Amino acid sequence: MTKPYAEVIGDPISHSKSPLIHGFWLEKLGIEADYRATRVAPDALGAFLAERQRDPAWRGCNITVPHKVAALDHVPDPGGIRGSIGAINTVFRGENDAFVGTNTDAAGFLSPIADLDWAGKSVIVVGAGGAARAILFALSRVGAGRVTILNRTPLKGAALLAQFGLKGDALPLPARLPAAALLVNTSALGMTGQPPLDLDLSPLSDDAVVYDIVYAPLVTPLLAAAAARGLDTVDGLEMLIGQAALAFELFFGAAPPREHDDELRSRLASGRTA
């Protein structure tokens, strides 16, 4: 009998650390299942999901660039994600084995900073893609103050501010930063193989937090610059592990063993698989 499995899909996908994360938890819990990385081209997304629906061993998938918005056209959306976040990052089997699309990015993003009070605080968000949607949704729920979106296409950023009912500005990238308590990079800038994200962080407050969801490399130039300024930083593994934990339980019906997070982070940082 074929073992149950889940996977992460995207294009490209070879950089993904999701197989290591889920594989680590499956090993710790002694669950006989697999987790894979599968490259899916944009024009093959619909056919891929239709094929997986016919595979009884398939438990679901995590979704990364560039499919987070497009996937909404191919799976049911009982939670109304299209009208709220506007992007999904997880597909799983719900009642009667029916596909369900959801988004674990928002909760995963908030997890490492949830103990801080963001009500009324100014925030800068770099990027306006699928991950930015989840993060802006989360910021709207914690009552963030003015939000400045930096994006190559400011009109796209302005539309997102309106969608999530946030007050702020949409500026071209690069632009001089306003004062802010939190800066979040949701773009691929700074990722291995991508152009760097070169920002002057001097306008940020001395107690600001700089959060980069890029995790390859783990210490991005943005985080290095923030640390050099003495600012608190949050790296991409925090959100990656947080959103993965929620998806893991949906796929495999068991809570991941988060007491081993330090060991997991060590493996992720070193690239070891065992």
N, C-alpha and C positions, 0 to 999 in steps of 0.2 A: 504493500500500500504506500502511495506517495506521501511523504511527510508534508504537513502544512507549511506554507511559506508566505512571507510578505516581502516587499521590496521597496526600493526608492527609485523613482523614474525622473529623468530630466535629460537635457541635451545642452552641454556635456554632463557626464555623470561620474567619470573616473575619479574625480577629486572627493566624492562624497564620503563622509565618515559614518554615515548612518549604519552601514552593515557592521562596522566594528562595535557601535553602541548596542544595537539590538542583539548581535551575536554574543556580546559580553553578558547581557542580561539573561539570554536564553541559557547560556552555559551556567551561570550562577544558580538559576532556578531549576536546572535539569530538565528543561522543556525540549522535547524532540521536535524541533522545527528549524526552518532556515530563514535567512533574511538576505536578500540579494540587491545588487545595483544593476539597473537595466537602462541602457540608453534608448530613448524613444524620441524620434524626430517629430517636430510639430505636426507634420501632415499625416503622421501615423497614430496620433493619440487616440482618436475615436475607435479605430480598428483594434488597437492594443487593449483598450478597456473592455470592448465587446468580447474579445477572445478570452481575457482573464475571467470574465463573468461566467464563462462556460467551464472553468477549471475549478472543481470542488475543493482542491487543495489550497487555492489562493485565498489568503485571509485579508489582503488589502495592500495599499501602497502609500508611501509618503511621496509628495510631489514637490519638485523644485523647479527652478528656472528651466524653460520658459512657459511652463504649463499651468501655473497656479490660477490664472484667470480663465484660460481656455477650457480647463477641465470641467468647469461649471456647465458647459454645454453638453457634457456626456454622462453625467451622473445625477441622480435625484438630490434635491437640496431641501430636505424636510425642515432643517433648522433655519431656513431663510438667510443663509450666508451671502447669497447674491445681493440681497438688499441691505446687508449690514457691512461686512468686511469687503465683499466683492471679489474674494479669491479663496480658494481652498488649498490645503496642503496635505490632506489625508482623505483617502477613500477606504472604507471598511464595509464588512458585511453586517447588516443590521438584522431586524426581525425578518423571518422567512428567507434569510440569505440575500435579501435585497441590498443593493449598493447604497451607501450613504456617503455624501461628501461633507466634510467638516473642516475646521481650521483650528489647529492647536498652536499656531504661531503667537497669537495674542497673549495667551496665558503663559507660554514659554518665554516670551519677551519680558513679561512683568515679574516672573518668578525671582530673579536675583535682585530686583530693586523694589519689591513689593513692601518692604518694611519702611520705606521712605515716603514722606508726604509730598506728593506732586501737585496737590491742589493749588491752582493759581500760578504755578511755576512756569517760566518761559522755557521752551524746548526748541531745538533745531533738529530737523530730520533731513538727511541727505538721501535723495532718491525718491521715486514715486511709482515703484513697481508693486508686485504682489506682496512682498514682505512689508513694504511701507504701509500698505493698506491695513494689514493686521496690527501694525504698531500704532498707527493713527487711531484705529478703533480702540485699542487699549488705552491710549492717552486720553481719548474722549471720555472713557469710563472712569478714569481716576481724577477727572476734573482739571487737567493741565490748563495752564494759561495760554498766552500767545504762542503759536507754533509757526516757526519759519521753515518752509520747505525749500531746499536747494535742489534744483534739477535742471538738466540741460534744456528742458522744455517747461518754462514756468507756468504756462497755461494748464498743463497736466497737474502740477502741484496745486494750483488755485482750485481746480475742480475737486481735488481730494479734500482740501480744507472745507469746501462747501458741503461735500458729501457727508463728512463726519461732524459737521456743525462746529468746527473749530475756528476761532478768530486768529488771524495772523497774516503772514505774507508769503508769497511764492517768488523766489528770486532765482536768477540764472546761476548756474555753476560754471566757474567759481564766482563768489561774491564775498564781500566782507561780512563776517559774522556779526550778528547782534549779541548783546549780553544774553546769557542763558544759563540755566541751572543743569541742563541735560542736553547733550549732543549725541544723536544716534545716526550711525552710518548704516543705511539699509541697502546701499548700492553694492555693485561688485568692485568698485574702485578700491584698490589696495590689495585685492586678491592676487595670488600668484598668477602671473601671465596677463594681468590687467594693469592699466595705468594707475599710478598712485593717487591717493586722495590727499592733496597738499593744501592744508588750510592753516590760516593764522589763528591760533587758539587764544591769543591774548585777550580778546573781548569777553571770554567766558569768566564767570565768577570764580573766586578762589576755591569754593567748595563744590564746583560743578563736577558732574559725572560724565565721562566720555565712554560711549558704549558702541562697539563695532561688532556687527553680526557676522562679519567675515571671520572665518576660522582657519584659512590656509593662505598665509601663515597665521599662526596663533597670535603673535605679537605683530600687528600691522604697523606701518609707519605712523598712522594716526594715533594708535595706542602708545607707541613709543614717544611721540611728541607730547601727548597728554601726561604721561608719567614724568617726562623731563620737566614739565611745568608744575609737577606736584599734585596733579589732579587724580581723583579716583577713577579707575577704569574697570570696564566689564568686557571680557572677551567673548568671541563668538561661540565658544563651547558652552557657555551658560545657557544661552537661548536654545542652542542645538539640543542639549541634553534635556532641557525642560520640555520642549515641544515633543521630543522623541518619547519621553516618559508617558505622556498622555496617549500618544499613538500606540505605543507598545501594549497598553492595557486593552485598547480597542481591538488590536489584532489577535492577541494571544490570551486574553481573559485573565491576566494576572498582573498585579502591580509590580513594576520593576524594583529591584533591590537597591534603593537609593543610598543605603548605608555604605555602599561600595563606590560612591562617586569619586572619592580621591584616587582610588586605583584606576577607575575608568578614565579620569582626566589624564593620569600619568600615561596610560596606554595611548590615548588619543594624541597627546602632545609628542610622544615618541614615535608614533606610527606603528607600534607593535600590535600584532593581532592576537598574540597569546603570551 
